[in-house]
Amino acid sequence: MIVDDTSIQELRGRLGGRVFLPGDEGYDDGRKVFNAMIDRRPALIVRCKGVADVIAAVDFAREASLLVSVRGGGHNVAGHAVCDGGAVIDLSAMKSVRVDPRSRTARAEGGSTWGDFDHATQAFGLATTGGIVPSTGIAGLTLGGGIGYLNRKYGLACDNLLSADVVTADGEFLTASATENEDLFWGLRGGGGNLGVVTSFEYEVHDVGPVLGGELVYPLDQAEEVLRFYRGWSSEAPDEVRADATLLSGPEGPCLAIIVCYCGVVAEGEKVLQPLRQFGSPMMDAIAPVPYATVQNLLTEVFQPGLRHYWKSGFVREFSDEAIGAIVDSFATAVPPPFAAVAIEHLGGAISRVGEGDTAFSHRQATHSLLVLRVWQDPAESAENMAWGRACYDAAEPFLDNGVYVNYLGDEGEARVRAAYGASYERLVEVKTRYDPTNLFRVNQNVTPV
Ligand SMILES: Cc1cc2nc3c(=O)[nH]c(=O)nc-3n(C[C@H](O)[C@H](O)[C@H](O)COP(=O)(O)OP(=O)(O)OC[C@H]3O[C@@H](n4cnc5c(N)ncnc54)[C@H](O)[C@@H]3O)c2cc1C
């Protein structure tokens, strides 16, 4: 589809923000996303300044029959923030966060990152469950569910969502909450970017910090033994603690790291973490009382933008000795140079106490998620690195269930999309058909309308 100059001029006249066309200064920066494997060339990028611009952009794209992608934080590993030949509705300039400490709520625009959100809320000692790397967008993360260090105490990011402002495919502005457009509100909490452009998210926020956080690091040859202990300890742990066990090849060589965040009373946390800290012989114990922001920044250095990523993930079904052995073996027999990891993330707690059908997120009973990730710089190494990631995932697969977390999914085909939405898929089709019958919003883990 070629967009003519007159209609671009008309669009510019409706916008407070900017339009970038191929060749414009800013166009190439605007089409870059977090994962450098993605190299897409949209026909135009509409950098919105507010709701009025989002409405104008949606109307324009629909009337011109353009493919549409929506950009929040641009972190999606499959690159769904950008598209080839279509319109990117770019919210990256919409980042305001307003905290109301009295009502313990925070409203953040759809282009905010978790860094923006934590900065604003922590000024009041408040936080909600959010991504563990500050540059991740609140939008994509919340719409897919949203796991983070606080998830066992306060549930998923989407469980803390009180309302959302949405521009739907027909350019209408709606608010979705427990009392307004309830079906839309249900679908926004786990259904990904299928239902419209969310211009702002209103969250419940909680007293958080200082936390007891940091990492324990073990040599790789202790990994199996420590993981067997971690399995029992993490299943009994109170809601205040999330502890992720990660096999990783970092700059100092391969190791097992357990990153911990205890968000309750620090003195209690010391007692809770004691058995874990006393087990085995860690090379490093860097757990201490720290501001919440310190834990949220532990991985910032590793996850710089502009690197190539391959991810493959599933929920752990069987955390047996055999599973641990297979996962550690496959990692240890071919440890690649930095950075590669198999992360076992700690779920359960408050996540599991929300009813299965209450939100579109449908993996409430998973206790751990497993994510294989490989990060590199040189495009010449892509095939080899992706093969490593696939082999590592294949070794773990017999111990995973049929589901997958939608926010960790690459472009892996229809069956995996259905696996991501699980039991919510059919109802999501109904809601999608109501709010986006022509599938305008399809550059995502797509639910096809009837
Ligand atoms: C380094 C890194 C760390 C991560 N850590 C975590 C983590 O701790 N917890 C976790 O749960 N996930 C995590 N993720 C996964 C993350 O949730 C997804 O990548 C998510 O898609 C990011 O959202 P975004 O807004 O940055 O993405 P984008 O790429 O901008 O968008 C992702 C999807 O959401 C849609 N979308 C974006 N904005 C909007 C909007 N305003 N309205 C409607 N649809 C929209 C897009 O169209 C696209 O389909 C991480 C990812 C990375 C790369």
The ligand as an SDF file (V2000), in Angstrom:
LIG
                    3D

 53 58  0  0  0  0  0  0  0  0999 V2000
   15.0240   -7.5790   28.5230 C   0  0  0  0  0  0  0  0  0  0  0  0
   13.6150   -8.0230   28.7200 C   0  0  0  0  0  0  0  0  0  0  0  0
   13.1460   -8.2440   29.9930 C   0  0  0  0  0  0  0  0  0  0  0  0
   11.8280   -8.6780   30.1990 C   0  0  0  0  0  0  0  0  0  0  0  0
   11.3950   -8.8940   31.4670 N   0  0  0  0  0  0  0  0  0  0  0  0
   10.1220   -9.2700   31.6810 C   0  0  0  0  0  0  0  0  0  0  0  0
    9.6150   -9.4240   32.9820 C   0  0  0  0  0  0  0  0  0  0  0  0
   10.3010   -9.2110   33.9620 O   0  0  0  0  0  0  0  0  0  0  0  0
    8.3340   -9.8390   33.1400 N   0  0  0  0  0  0  0  0  0  0  0  0
    7.5150  -10.0720   32.0730 C   0  0  0  0  0  0  0  0  0  0  0  0
    6.3650  -10.4230   32.2870 O   0  0  0  0  0  0  0  0  0  0  0  0
    7.9710   -9.9250   30.8230 N   0  0  0  0  0  0  0  0  0  0  0  0
    9.2390   -9.5240   30.5980 C   0  0  0  0  0  0  0  0  0  0  0  0
    9.7010   -9.3610   29.3200 N   0  0  0  0  0  0  0  0  0  0  0  0
    8.8040   -9.6710   28.2100 C   0  0  0  0  0  0  0  0  0  0  0  0
    7.8990   -8.4750   27.9530 C   0  0  0  0  0  0  0  0  0  0  0  0
    6.7590   -8.5920   28.7670 O   0  0  0  0  0  0  0  0  0  0  0  0
    7.4510   -8.4410   26.4900 C   0  0  0  0  0  0  0  0  0  0  0  0
    8.5890   -8.2810   25.6940 O   0  0  0  0  0  0  0  0  0  0  0  0
    6.4530   -7.3070   26.2520 C   0  0  0  0  0  0  0  0  0  0  0  0
    5.9260   -7.5030   24.9650 O   0  0  0  0  0  0  0  0  0  0  0  0
    7.1090   -5.9720   26.3660 C   0  0  0  0  0  0  0  0  0  0  0  0
    6.1970   -4.9410   26.2300 O   0  0  0  0  0  0  0  0  0  0  0  0
    6.5970   -3.6190   25.4110 P   0  0  0  0  0  0  0  0  0  0  0  0
    5.5200   -2.6370   25.5720 O   0  0  0  0  0  0  0  0  0  0  0  0
    7.9870   -3.2140   25.7590 O   0  0  0  0  0  0  0  0  0  0  0  0
    6.6560   -4.2590   23.9650 O   0  0  0  0  0  0  0  0  0  0  0  0
    6.2770   -3.8160   22.4970 P   0  0  0  0  0  0  0  0  0  0  0  0
    7.2710   -4.5490   21.6570 O   0  0  0  0  0  0  0  0  0  0  0  0
    6.1910   -2.3590   22.3300 O   0  0  0  0  0  0  0  0  0  0  0  0
    4.8310   -4.4450   22.3270 O   0  0  0  0  0  0  0  0  0  0  0  0
    4.5500   -5.7870   22.6060 C   0  0  0  0  0  0  0  0  0  0  0  0
    3.1540   -6.1620   22.1360 C   0  0  0  0  0  0  0  0  0  0  0  0
    2.2000   -5.3720   22.8320 O   0  0  0  0  0  0  0  0  0  0  0  0
    1.4880   -4.5480   21.9370 C   0  0  0  0  0  0  0  0  0  0  0  0
    1.3930   -3.2140   22.5260 N   0  0  0  0  0  0  0  0  0  0  0  0
    2.4220   -2.4330   22.9480 C   0  0  0  0  0  0  0  0  0  0  0  0
    1.9560   -1.2970   23.4590 N   0  0  0  0  0  0  0  0  0  0  0  0
    0.6180   -1.3530   23.3750 C   0  0  0  0  0  0  0  0  0  0  0  0
   -0.4170   -0.4860   23.7690 C   0  0  0  0  0  0  0  0  0  0  0  0
   -0.1630    0.6810   24.3580 N   0  0  0  0  0  0  0  0  0  0  0  0
   -1.6950   -0.8620   23.5250 N   0  0  0  0  0  0  0  0  0  0  0  0
   -1.9690   -2.0490   22.9300 C   0  0  0  0  0  0  0  0  0  0  0  0
   -1.0190   -2.9080   22.5420 N   0  0  0  0  0  0  0  0  0  0  0  0
    0.2650   -2.5660   22.7750 C   0  0  0  0  0  0  0  0  0  0  0  0
    2.2970   -4.5350   20.6710 C   0  0  0  0  0  0  0  0  0  0  0  0
    1.5160   -4.3300   19.5480 O   0  0  0  0  0  0  0  0  0  0  0  0
    2.9250   -5.8940   20.6700 C   0  0  0  0  0  0  0  0  0  0  0  0
    2.0530   -6.8380   20.1470 O   0  0  0  0  0  0  0  0  0  0  0  0
   10.9900   -8.8910   29.0870 C   0  0  0  0  0  0  0  0  0  0  0  0
   11.4650   -8.6490   27.7920 C   0  0  0  0  0  0  0  0  0  0  0  0
   12.7600   -8.2320   27.6070 C   0  0  0  0  0  0  0  0  0  0  0  0
   13.2760   -8.0260   26.2070 C   0  0  0  0  0  0  0  0  0  0  0  0
  1  2  1  0
  2  3  1  0
  2 52  2  0
  3  4  2  0
  4  5  1  0
  4 50  1  0
  5  6  2  0
  6  7  1  0
  6 13  1  0
  7  8  2  0
  7  9  1  0
  9 10  1  0
 10 11  2  0
 10 12  1  0
 12 13  2  0
 13 14  1  0
 14 15  1  0
 14 50  1  0
 15 16  1  0
 16 17  1  0
 16 18  1  0
 18 19  1  0
 18 20  1  0
 20 21  1  0
 20 22  1  0
 22 23  1  0
 23 24  1  0
 24 25  2  0
 24 26  1  0
 24 27  1  0
 27 28  1  0
 28 29  2  0
 28 30  1  0
 28 31  1  0
 31 32  1  0
 32 33  1  0
 33 34  1  0
 33 48  1  0
 34 35  1  0
 35 36  1  0
 35 46  1  0
 36 37  1  0
 36 45  1  0
 37 38  2  0
 38 39  1  0
 39 40  1  0
 39 45  2  0
 40 41  1  0
 40 42  2  0
 42 43  1  0
 43 44  2  0
 44 45  1  0
 46 47  1  0
 46 48  1  0
 48 49  1  0
 50 51  2  0
 51 52  1  0
 52 53  1  0
M  END
$$$$
